[in-house]
Amino acid sequence: MVKVAVVGASGYTGAELLRLLLNHPGVEVTCVTARQHAGSPVAAVFPSLLGRTRLICEPLEPAAVATRADLIFTALPHESAMAAIPEILQGGARVIDLSADYRLRDAAVYAAWYAPHSSPELLAEAAYGLPELYREQIRGARLVANPGCYPTSVALALAPLLKAGVIDPASLIIDSKSGTSGAGRAAKLDSLFCEVNEGFKAYGVGKHRHTPEIEQTLSALAGTTVVVSFTPHLLPVNRGILSTCYATLTTPTTTEDLLGLFDGFYRDEPFVRVHPPGSLPNVAYVRGSNFCDLGLVVDPRTNRVIIVAAIDNLVKGAAGQAVQNMNLLLGLDEQTGLGVIPLYP
């Protein structure tokens, strides 16, 4: 049984990690840290876990945590994660980081969108934790940068088309919507019930911090620098991301031909489901699961293709993908502990 720890477990992502890990047959959760809840039982912080764990939340001491677990999930805010991870790695534990701190390869780009980086020497080492695209790099890594939720949906939506060269990488427009859990568990005016319920709004227009991560992944797929127009929106639902991506075709084609391309590209991927012609993804169909659902339509009038991707932002967009990465690091079947059928309705 592999010992694992969750650092920074007081948020929605931490709760989702514990939900999945406590049901995983190959690991034992030995330590949970949550500064603001130190001394409190985990089940008091998350009553959904009542009867499933007797763990007590602890303050974070990176060196000490590294002696109590073989693999550590860091679910800390950006900057806080990079303050702790170098010391954890020095202690010999492997790390799957769910913050943004090690996703970007260029320290200058990170500084422009976040803050100066305190351990830039680790950026080149960190494996980008999107298994469908970087499985082999993940297997041997000691530090995995778990992707952001929006970038996960966008990369999986556009990867087959960019790799095949059937769309113009200079034409990409991405319109995404997220449930309110994506804003985190801390109290914020913009995510209060009365501010969100019966509303639908854009935010972070032209400046969302996931933009450089999206562009980094798409540029690697296209083999050229990609700049996108990315606009996120806030949906009045708890969970889910729906990303609609627009691209100009390089040659005329049909919906059926491109769906065939997607079927071939993702044939062996257990967590990617390609919808048949006439069907498109819905966040309601992936809720609580690690699936990414994809569908597309070719618009011959405009010579564009519209791709729709749906994920649960807390599972495939965060904790589920982290467990999928853990399975790769441990040499387990990727689906271990993740065989949850989506909740419906």
N, C-alpha and C positions, 0 to 999 in steps of 0.2 A: 504494500500500500504506500503510495507516494504522498508525502506530507506537503500540504500547500497552505499558504496564508493569503489573506485579503487585507491589504493596506488601504485605509481610507474607505471604510465600508458603510458609511452613514448615509450615502445617497442612493438614488434609484438603481444605479449601475451596481453598487455594492450589494444591494438586496437581491438583484437578479443573479449576480455571481454566486451568492450563497444558495439561492434556490436551486441552481444547476449543480453546484459542487456537492451539496449535501445529498443529492440524488445520484451522484457519479459513483460507479462501482470500483473505480481504480484509485481514488484519492481519499485522503483524510484531511479535513480542515483543522489545523492545529493552533492557529492564531488569527485573530481579527483585531485590527486597530481602527479606532474612531476617536479622535481627540476630544470632540465635544461630548461624547457619550462614554468616556473612559470610566470603568467601574460598573457600567450597566450591562445586564444580560443582553445578548444579541436579540433574543426573543422579545425583550421589552422595547427595543428600538424598532424592530420589525415584527409585529404580532403575527404576521403571516407565517413565521417560522416557529411559532409556539409548539413545543413538543418535539421539534426536530433537532435542536441543538442546545447544549448547556454552556456554550462559549460565552465568555465575558469580554466586552470591548476593552481594549488596552490603549494606552498612549503609544505613539510611534517611537521606537528606538531601532533605527535601521540595522545596526550591527547585531542586536539581539534577535530581531526577527529572522535574520539570515541564518542563525544557528538552529532555528526551530522548524524550518521548512526547506524542502528541496526546490520548490518553485513558488514564486511570489507574484501575485497580481497587485499592481498598484493602480488604484482608482482614485488618485489624488488630482486636484486641479493642476493646470499647467503652472510651471515654475516650482510648485511644491514637489512634484514628482522628480524633477531633475535634481532637487536638493537631497533626495533620499536614495535614488537608484544607484549612483556610483558606490556608495558605502555597502549597499545590499550585494552588489556584484562582487565587491572585494571579499565579502563573507562567503562566497562560493555558491550562492543560490542563483538560479536563473529567474529572469523577470519577464513578465508580460505586462506592458505598460498601457493603460487605457487613456492616458492623457495625450495631449498633442506634442509633448516635449521631444520625442524622438522620431516623429513621422517625416519631418522635412530634412532633406539631405544637406541643405545649405544653411549654415548658421546665420548668414546675413539675411536670408529670406525669413528665417524664424524670428530674428530680431525685428525685422520690419513689421511683422504681423502680430508678434507677441511681446518679447522682451529679449535682452541679451542672454545668450545661452551660457550656462555655467559649466557644462561638460561637453563642448562641441566635439571632443575627440571620440565620443561614443556614437555620433550621428552616422558615420560611415559603417559602423559595425551593426547597428540595429537593423534587423530584418523587418520589412514592411509586412504586417500580418494579414494579408489577404490571400488565403490559401489557394483559391482558384487561379491566381496568377503567380504566386511566389512560394509555392509549396516546398520546393527543394531548399530554398534559402532559409525557410523557417525551421526545417527539421534540425539543422545543426546549430541554431543560434542560441546564444545565452541571453540576448535581449531582443524582445519582439515588440515592435511599435504597433499596437492594435489600431487599425484605421478608424477614422471618424465615420459617423453614421451616413451623412450625405455622401462623402467620397466613396463609401462602399457601394451604395446604390448606383451612383453614376458610373463608376469603373466597370461594374458588372454589366450595366446597360450598354456601354459603348465599346468594350474590349473586342468582341468579335468583329465589329465593323471597322475599327481602326486597324486591327491586325491584318485584316483582309484588304485594306486600302479601298474600300467601297464608298467611303464618305470623305468629304473635304474637312480636314481637321481645323481649318480656319473658320468654319461655319457654325460652330457648336453653340447652342443656347440651351441652358439648363434651368428648368423651373421646378423647384422642389417644395414639398410641404411636409411639416413635421408635427407630431403630437406634442403636447405641452411637457411631457416628461423629458424631452430633449433639453429643456431649459434647466434641468436639475431640480433638486428637492428643496433647496434654500428658498425662503420667502422672497419673492420679487414682485413688485407692483404689476409688471406686464404679464405675469403668469397667474395672478389671482383669478378665482373662478369668474367673478363679475366682469373682469377685463377680457377674458377669453371666450366665455360661453356666448353662443350666438354671434360670434365674430369670426373674421377671417382676414388676416392682414399679412403684408410683406414686411420683412425686417432685414437689417444688415445689407441693404441693397447696395451693390457695388463695393462692399467692404467686409463681407463675411469671412471669418478666419479659415474656413474650410476651402476657400478658393485656391490658395497656393498648393494645398494637398491634392485637390482635384487636378490642377494643371500639371503637377509633377507626375502623377500616375498616367494621365492621358498622353503627356509628352513622351514618356517611356514606351507606351504602346504604339504611338504613331511614328516614333523615330524622328520627330521634329518638335520644335517648341510649339506648344498649344496654349492659346489664351482663350478663355471662355467667358461668356456672359452668364453669371450664376445668380439667381434670385431665390432665396428661401422664403417660405411663408409659414405662419403658425396656424395649425388646425385646432379646432375646439374638441380634440379627442385626446385620450391619455397616451396612446401608443401609435406608432406607425410612421413610416416615411413613404411618400409617393413622389418619385422623381420622373418628370417628363422631359426627355431630351430630344432636341431637334437638330437635324444635320442634313446638309445638302449631299445628294448622291453624286458620285463621280461618273457613273454610267447608269442608264435607265435599268430598273429591275422591278421585281414584284414582291409583294408581301410574302408570298409563299416561298420564293427563293431565299429571302433573308431569314425567314423562320427556319428554313433548312440549314442555313449557315449557323444559326444559334443552336439548333439541335445537335449539330456535329461538334461545335465548340464546347458545349456543356454536357455532352453525352455521359461522361463519367463523373460528373459533379453531383454529389448527393444532396446538396443544399440549394441548387439552382433549378427552378422549374420554369420551363418555357411554355407559355400558353399557346394553344392552337389558334388558327385563323379565326377571327371574329370574337375572340375573348381577350380581355385585358386585365391586368392585375388590379387588386383592390386591397387596401391595408387590412380590411376585415378578414381576408383569407390567409394572412400570415401571422396573425396576432399570437404572441406567446411562443413562436417557433423560430428556428434558425434558418428558415427558408428565405431566399430571394426569388420572387416571382417576376418574370419578364414577359413582355408582349410588345408587339410593334405593328405599325401600319405604314405602308408606303403611300404617299400622296403624289400620284403622277402629275397632277396639275401644277404643283410647285417644285417637282423633282426633289422632294424631301422625304426623309423617313422620320417618323415619330416613335420613339421607344419609351415605354413605361416600365418602371421598376418599383416594386413594393417590398419593403422589409419592415420588421419590427425593430425600431431604433434601439431598444434595450437588449435585444437578442442578437440577431445577425449584425446589427449596428453597434454592438458593444460587447455585452457579457457572453453571449452565445458564440460569437466569433473568437473571443478570448479562450473559451473552453475548447473550441475547434483547434486553435493554435496549440493549446496545451496538449491535446491528444497527439498532434504531430510531434511535438517535442519529446513526448514520452513513448513514442513508437506504438501508440494505440490506434485502433480504427477511428477515423475522424468523427464518426457518428456516435461514439460512445458517450452516453449521458445526454445526448441531444436529440433523441428520437421522439420529441414531443410533436404530436399532431396539432396543428393550429386550432385555437379555440374558435368555436362558431356556434351560435351567433355571438 
